[in-house]
Amino acid sequence: MLDRINRRIADLSAIALAAMMLVTIFDITMKNLLGRPIASTFELVESSLAVMVFLGLPSVFRKDGNIIVDVIDHFIGLRGVGLLKCIGALATVGFLLLMGYAMIEPALDTLRYPENKPESGIPMYALWVPILLGTVFSIVGGVLVAREHLKKMGTQ
């Protein structure tokens, strides 16, 4: 079930990427053909970027798809590599928890002191919904990957 949810969240991330590209293309076309660019393009692209990044992260963390540099893997053997993977997975979860904790107060501030983007009128709190959702699902994915690595360490 979690994998299905992650796929839907990744689909939303892809839609945000497509929207970002289409708005940019439409803005450039309008500017070159009619001399009138879209007024809020920067804000729309900026908002779409936040949605794309944070809704794309859960799928990466769940698939353990982070970039891995295997500089010392050949020297430390399979058990050592397994240990490094466990350490990396646990460090990832720790980082995500710290990042999530650091986001709580700024997100609450957008509710306490409502603000909109000046040109597009997008409420700032609306941007925190995908950011926090993506962070929570990233933490869940990271915990599941860490658990899988720990299980593998126990069987080696």
Backbone torsions as a table, in degrees:
resi	resn	phi	psi	omega
1	MET	NA	-41.4	179.8
2	LEU	-63.4	-37.0	178.0
3	ASP	-64.5	-37.4	177.8
4	ARG	-66.2	-41.5	177.3
5	ILE	-63.4	-43.1	178.5
6	ASN	-61.1	-37.3	178.1
7	ARG	-64.8	-42.1	179.1
8	ARG	-65.9	-39.1	177.8
9	ILE	-65.6	-40.5	176.8
10	ALA	-64.7	-34.6	175.8
11	ASP	-62.0	-41.6	177.1
12	LEU	-63.8	-36.4	176.9
13	SER	-63.2	-42.6	178.6
14	ALA	-64.8	-38.3	177.3
15	ILE	-64.1	-40.0	177.7
16	ALA	-63.7	-39.1	177.1
17	LEU	-63.9	-44.8	178.8
18	ALA	-62.2	-42.4	178.5
19	ALA	-62.2	-41.7	179.4
20	MET	-60.9	-44.5	179.9
21	MET	-67.6	-43.4	-178.1
22	LEU	-66.0	-40.6	178.2
23	VAL	-62.7	-42.2	180.0
24	THR	-64.2	-46.3	179.3
25	ILE	-62.7	-44.9	179.8
26	PHE	-63.3	-40.0	178.8
27	ASP	-62.5	-45.6	-179.9
28	ILE	-65.6	-41.7	178.8
29	THR	-62.6	-45.7	179.2
30	MET	-62.0	-40.8	-178.8
31	LYS	-66.6	-43.9	-176.9
32	ASN	-74.7	-35.7	-177.5
33	LEU	-85.9	-43.2	-173.8
34	LEU	-112.0	-7.9	-178.7
35	GLY	72.5	15.2	-178.9
36	ARG	-129.9	95.5	178.0
37	PRO	-72.4	165.3	177.2
38	ILE	-73.9	131.3	-172.8
39	ALA	-64.8	-37.5	-172.4
40	SER	-107.7	26.1	-177.2
41	THR	-58.7	-46.5	-177.5
42	PHE	-58.0	-45.8	-179.0
43	GLU	-66.6	-38.5	178.9
44	LEU	-66.5	-41.4	178.7
45	VAL	-68.2	-42.7	178.5
46	GLU	-60.1	-44.5	179.3
47	SER	-67.2	-42.2	178.2
48	SER	-63.9	-35.5	178.9
49	LEU	-63.9	-44.2	178.0
50	ALA	-61.1	-43.6	179.1
51	VAL	-63.3	-46.6	-177.7
52	MET	-61.0	-47.9	-176.3
53	VAL	-64.9	-51.9	-173.0
54	PHE	-74.7	-26.8	175.6
55	LEU	-85.3	-13.4	175.8
56	GLY	-86.0	-24.0	-176.9
57	LEU	-63.1	-42.3	-177.0
58	PRO	-56.0	-39.6	-179.7
59	SER	-65.2	-40.1	179.4
60	VAL	-64.3	-46.3	-178.4
61	PHE	-67.9	-39.1	-178.8
62	ARG	-66.7	-35.1	-179.6
63	LYS	-86.3	2.3	-176.3
64	ASP	54.3	45.4	-173.3
65	GLY	-97.2	19.1	177.7
66	ASN	-68.7	157.1	178.5
67	ILE	-67.6	132.8	-178.9
68	ILE	-123.4	130.1	176.3
69	VAL	-107.8	117.1	-174.1
70	ASP	-100.1	61.0	-177.7
71	VAL	-70.5	-41.9	-174.7
72	ILE	-107.8	2.8	-177.0
73	ASP	-55.9	-36.4	-176.7
74	HIS	-71.7	-20.2	-176.4
75	PHE	-95.2	-22.5	-171.7
76	ILE	-105.5	-6.0	176.8
77	GLY	78.9	175.0	-176.0
78	LEU	-64.4	-41.2	-179.6
79	ARG	-64.4	-41.8	178.1
80	GLY	-64.8	-40.5	177.2
81	VAL	-63.2	-43.4	177.4
82	GLY	-59.3	-42.1	178.4
83	LEU	-63.6	-43.6	178.1
84	LEU	-62.8	-38.6	177.6
85	LYS	-63.9	-40.7	177.1
86	CYS	-62.5	-47.5	179.5
87	ILE	-60.6	-44.6	179.4
88	GLY	-62.7	-42.0	179.5
89	ALA	-65.2	-42.2	179.0
90	LEU	-68.1	-38.3	176.7
91	ALA	-64.7	-37.3	177.4
92	THR	-62.6	-45.7	178.7
93	VAL	-62.0	-43.1	177.9
94	GLY	-59.8	-44.0	178.3
95	PHE	-62.8	-45.0	-179.7
96	LEU	-63.3	-39.4	177.4
97	LEU	-64.9	-42.6	178.1
98	LEU	-63.5	-43.5	178.7
99	MET	-62.9	-44.1	178.6
100	GLY	-61.7	-43.3	178.4
101	TYR	-61.6	-41.9	-179.4
102	ALA	-67.6	-19.4	-178.7
103	MET	-86.0	-18.9	-172.8
104	ILE	-60.6	-51.4	-176.4
105	GLU	-63.7	-47.3	176.5
106	PRO	-60.8	-36.4	178.5
107	ALA	-65.6	-42.4	178.0
108	LEU	-66.0	-32.9	177.6
109	ASP	-61.2	-34.1	178.9
110	THR	-70.2	-19.9	174.2
111	LEU	-84.9	-39.9	-179.8
112	ARG	-68.6	-39.3	-177.1
113	TYR	-125.2	78.3	-175.1
114	PRO	-57.8	139.2	-178.5
115	GLU	-146.6	147.5	177.1
116	ASN	-118.5	153.8	173.1
117	LYS	-66.2	137.8	-170.8
118	PRO	-62.0	-41.3	-175.2
119	GLU	-89.6	-41.7	-175.2
120	SER	-91.5	-22.0	-178.6
121	GLY	78.7	9.4	179.1
122	ILE	-66.2	125.5	177.7
123	PRO	-67.9	137.2	-177.5
124	MET	-62.6	-34.5	-179.8
125	TYR	-64.8	-27.0	179.9
126	ALA	-65.7	-28.6	178.6
127	LEU	-73.4	-25.8	-179.0
128	TRP	-74.1	-21.5	179.9
129	VAL	-61.3	-55.5	178.8
130	PRO	-67.9	-31.5	179.4
131	ILE	-63.8	-49.1	-179.2
132	LEU	-70.2	-39.7	177.5
133	LEU	-60.2	-47.2	178.6
134	GLY	-62.6	-38.2	179.4
135	THR	-66.5	-43.6	179.6
136	VAL	-62.5	-46.3	-179.6
137	PHE	-69.3	-29.1	174.4
138	SER	-66.3	-41.6	178.1
139	ILE	-62.4	-45.3	179.2
140	VAL	-60.7	-46.3	178.5
141	GLY	-62.1	-41.6	178.4
142	GLY	-63.4	-40.3	178.3
143	VAL	-64.4	-42.5	179.5
144	LEU	-64.0	-40.6	178.2
145	VAL	-66.4	-42.7	178.5
146	ALA	-60.9	-41.5	178.6
147	ARG	-62.2	-42.3	178.5
148	GLU	-63.0	-41.9	178.7
149	HIS	-65.7	-38.4	178.4
150	LEU	-65.7	-39.0	177.3
151	LYS	-63.0	-42.4	179.0
152	LYS	-63.6	-37.0	178.3
153	MET	-64.2	-36.8	-179.4
154	GLY	-69.5	-24.0	-178.6
155	THR	-93.6	-8.5	-179.0
156	GLN	-88.1	NA	NA
